[in-house]
Amino acid sequence: VYLMFIGIMGQAQTMLTSTVEEKSNRVMEVLLSSVSPFQLMAGKMIGLGLVSLTLFVVWTAGGAFMIVRNDWQHMIELSTLVYFLIYFVPGFLLYASVMAAMGSLCNELKEAQNMMTPMIIVLIIPLMTMFWVGQNPDHLFARVLSFIPTFTPFLMINRIASAQPPGMVEIVLSVLVLVGSIAVTVWLSARVFRVGILLYGKPPAFREVMRWLREA
């Protein structure tokens, strides 16, 4: 859960800050002369996602070395690593698309930091409930939280690694929930990104952003 938090939070925040910097430096105007806003946003998401996966490959290789060296193979379930990748990729795409939309609304990093506060609160909730979920993986509250898309990657990998992992039906349903959420989130974020990336001055009000979502 901590590794997933570091990977998603770190690279998604990079998406936010890089978008703001490119917008404030007017680099975006040059880039948009060659690609569409959606292509630009998708390219940034894919690039940062591959950076995260590269980091995890390095960390996994180091962890595998320590496991073999200390003869801990009996303590590790290989399937947990597979599930980690299954949940990390859609989790990253979900948060990265939101960060890209948020970054397109800001002209300075200070404005972006203010917008980050609600997102950090959302990301901290799975960490706060991590030990309780690990001890009560089949509790109704834990199961309900697992199907809230913003919590799904963290809580499902937490439950899978527990002594009572969820059944395959729950795992498949949670992945489908994530995929559906990504489709909707990326579509909405692309609408905000397309308008906000070339908008300078005072950040738009929430009502104006909602109008973009309806009319863009």
Salt bridges, closest charged atoms under 4 A:
GLU22 OE1 - LYS44 NZ 3.32
GLU29 OE2 - ARG26 NH1 3.20
GLU170 OE2 - ARG143 NH2 3.21
GLU170 OE1 - ARG159 NH1 2.99
GLU208 OE2 - ARG211 NH2 3.73
GLU215 OE1 - ARG211 NH1 3.48
